[in-house]
Amino acid sequence: PLDEWTRRLNEAGGRELDHAAIARLLPERWEIGPWWAQGVTVAYEQVIGRRVEGQSRDGDFAASASRTVPGDPDSVRESWDAFMGPERREELGLAEPRLTGTGRWRYWRAAAGDGSRLSVNIAAKGEARSTLGLEHKGIGTAEAREAWKTAWTSTLTDFTAFHEENR
């Protein structure tokens, strides 16, 4: 439980350690893998008031949302790109996107006018579906994070309807 990790880290001097040092300490001292160590470190930093929900270790914020939709990654990205046409990008304050991909992933990335960055990551989920995940990083404040999170949740709802209608 988090209260046990908090006690252990406090006893180990966690309040005086930076993020990286805490994340290294956990697997060195206790049987916890690196992935879990990151999660425990972030939760501990929230408990001791070093960061708030959604805040990165650099002090900025991130928002994310995802949906599973029908279609292969290429067709989903094509649909997302059509949905996020110039008018919608202008409304959201997004620049012209960069479309890239790997064998497994398709990406749609755009900078926002406030200096933050949006990455849409699409991967196959089974034979006929894909997961579309939005990662919006570099957001300046907790309030802006909440506004973007609300905007992206609404956008994904609208995209899902658009995608279904245009398949």
C-alpha positions as CSV (number, residue, x, y, z in Angstrom):
1,P,0.0,0.0,0.0
2,L,1.0,3.6,-0.6
3,D,1.2,4.4,3.1
4,E,3.8,1.6,3.5
5,W,5.9,2.9,0.6
6,T,5.7,6.4,2.1
7,R,6.9,5.1,5.4
8,R,9.8,3.2,3.9
9,L,10.9,6.0,1.7
10,N,10.6,8.6,4.5
11,E,12.8,6.3,6.7
12,A,15.3,6.0,3.8
13,G,15.6,9.8,3.4
14,G,13.3,10.0,0.4
15,R,12.4,13.6,1.0
16,E,16.0,14.6,0.4
17,L,16.3,12.6,-2.8
18,D,15.4,13.6,-6.3
19,H,13.1,11.6,-8.6
20,A,15.9,9.6,-10.2
21,A,17.5,8.7,-6.9
22,I,14.2,7.5,-5.4
23,A,13.4,5.4,-8.5
24,R,16.9,3.8,-8.3
25,L,16.6,3.2,-4.5
26,L,13.4,1.2,-4.7
27,P,14.7,-1.7,-6.8
28,E,18.0,-1.6,-5.0
29,R,16.5,-1.9,-1.5
30,W,13.2,-3.7,-2.1
31,E,12.0,-6.3,-4.6
32,I,10.2,-4.0,-7.0
33,G,10.8,-3.7,-10.8
34,P,11.8,-0.5,-12.6
35,W,8.3,0.1,-14.0
36,W,6.6,-0.1,-10.6
37,A,9.5,1.9,-9.0
38,Q,8.5,4.8,-11.3
39,G,4.9,4.6,-10.3
40,V,5.7,4.4,-6.6
41,T,8.1,7.4,-7.0
42,V,5.5,9.6,-8.6
43,A,2.9,8.6,-6.0
44,Y,5.4,9.3,-3.2
45,E,6.2,12.7,-4.7
46,Q,2.5,13.5,-4.8
47,V,2.1,12.5,-1.1
48,I,5.0,14.7,0.1
49,G,3.8,17.6,-2.0
50,R,6.6,17.7,-4.5
51,R,4.2,17.3,-7.5
52,V,0.5,17.3,-8.1
53,E,-1.6,14.9,-10.3
54,G,-0.6,15.1,-13.9
55,Q,2.7,16.9,-13.2
56,S,6.0,15.7,-14.6
57,R,9.2,15.8,-12.7
58,D,10.1,18.9,-14.8
59,G,7.1,20.8,-13.4
60,D,5.0,20.8,-16.5
61,F,1.8,18.8,-16.9
62,A,0.5,16.1,-19.2
63,A,-3.0,14.9,-20.2
64,S,-3.9,11.6,-21.9
65,A,-6.9,9.8,-23.2
66,S,-7.5,6.8,-25.4
67,R,-10.1,4.9,-27.3
68,T,-10.3,1.6,-29.1
69,V,-11.9,1.9,-32.5
70,P,-12.5,-0.4,-35.4
71,G,-9.9,-0.6,-38.2
72,D,-6.2,-1.2,-38.7
73,P,-3.7,1.4,-37.6
74,D,-3.3,2.9,-41.1
75,S,-7.0,3.5,-41.6
76,V,-7.5,4.8,-38.1
77,R,-4.6,7.4,-38.6
78,E,-6.1,8.3,-42.0
79,S,-9.5,8.9,-40.4
80,W,-7.9,10.9,-37.5
81,D,-6.0,13.1,-39.9
82,A,-9.2,13.8,-41.9
83,F,-11.1,14.5,-38.6
84,M,-8.4,16.8,-37.4
85,G,-8.5,18.9,-40.6
86,P,-7.3,22.5,-40.7
87,E,-10.4,24.0,-39.2
88,R,-10.4,21.8,-36.1
89,R,-6.6,22.2,-35.7
90,E,-7.0,26.0,-35.8
91,E,-9.8,25.8,-33.2
92,L,-7.5,23.8,-30.9
93,G,-4.4,25.9,-31.7
94,L,-2.5,23.0,-33.3
95,A,0.1,23.3,-36.0
96,E,0.4,21.2,-39.2
97,P,0.9,17.6,-38.0
98,R,3.8,15.2,-38.7
99,L,2.7,11.7,-39.6
100,T,5.3,8.9,-39.0
101,G,5.2,5.3,-38.2
102,T,7.0,2.1,-37.3
103,G,6.2,-1.5,-38.0
104,R,3.8,-1.6,-35.0
105,W,2.9,2.1,-34.4
106,R,1.4,5.0,-36.4
107,Y,1.9,8.5,-35.1
108,W,0.2,11.9,-35.6
109,R,2.1,14.7,-33.9
110,A,1.5,18.4,-33.6
111,A,2.7,21.3,-31.6
112,A,0.2,23.5,-29.8
113,G,0.3,27.3,-29.8
114,D,1.0,27.3,-26.1
115,G,4.3,25.4,-26.6
116,S,2.9,22.0,-25.5
117,R,3.0,19.0,-27.8
118,L,0.3,16.4,-28.8
119,S,1.2,12.9,-29.9
120,V,-1.5,10.6,-31.1
121,N,-0.2,7.0,-31.0
122,I,-2.1,4.3,-32.8
123,A,-1.5,0.5,-32.6
124,A,-3.4,-2.6,-33.6
125,K,-5.4,-4.3,-30.9
126,G,-6.3,-7.6,-32.3
127,E,-7.3,-8.2,-36.0
128,A,-9.9,-5.5,-36.6
129,R,-9.4,-2.9,-34.0
130,S,-6.8,-0.3,-33.0
131,T,-6.1,1.7,-29.9
132,L,-5.8,5.5,-30.4
133,G,-4.0,7.1,-27.5
134,L,-3.5,10.9,-27.0
135,E,-0.5,12.1,-25.1
136,H,-0.4,15.9,-24.6
137,K,2.8,17.0,-22.8
138,G,4.4,20.2,-21.8
139,I,1.2,21.8,-20.5
140,G,2.0,24.8,-18.3
141,T,-0.5,24.6,-15.5
142,A,-2.8,22.2,-13.7
143,E,-5.7,24.2,-14.8
144,A,-4.6,24.1,-18.4
145,R,-4.1,20.3,-18.0
146,E,-7.8,19.9,-16.9
147,A,-9.0,22.0,-19.8
148,W,-7.0,20.0,-22.3
149,K,-8.1,16.7,-20.7
150,T,-11.8,17.8,-21.1
151,A,-11.1,18.9,-24.7
152,W,-9.5,15.6,-25.6
153,T,-12.2,13.5,-24.0
154,S,-14.8,15.4,-26.0
155,T,-12.7,15.2,-29.2
156,L,-12.3,11.5,-28.9
157,T,-16.1,11.1,-28.5
158,D,-16.6,13.2,-31.6
159,F,-13.9,11.3,-33.5
160,T,-15.4,8.0,-32.6
161,A,-18.7,9.0,-34.2
162,F,-16.9,10.5,-37.2
163,H,-14.8,7.4,-37.7
164,E,-17.9,5.1,-37.5
165,E,-19.8,7.2,-40.1
166,N,-16.8,7.4,-42.5
167,R,-15.6,3.8,-42.5
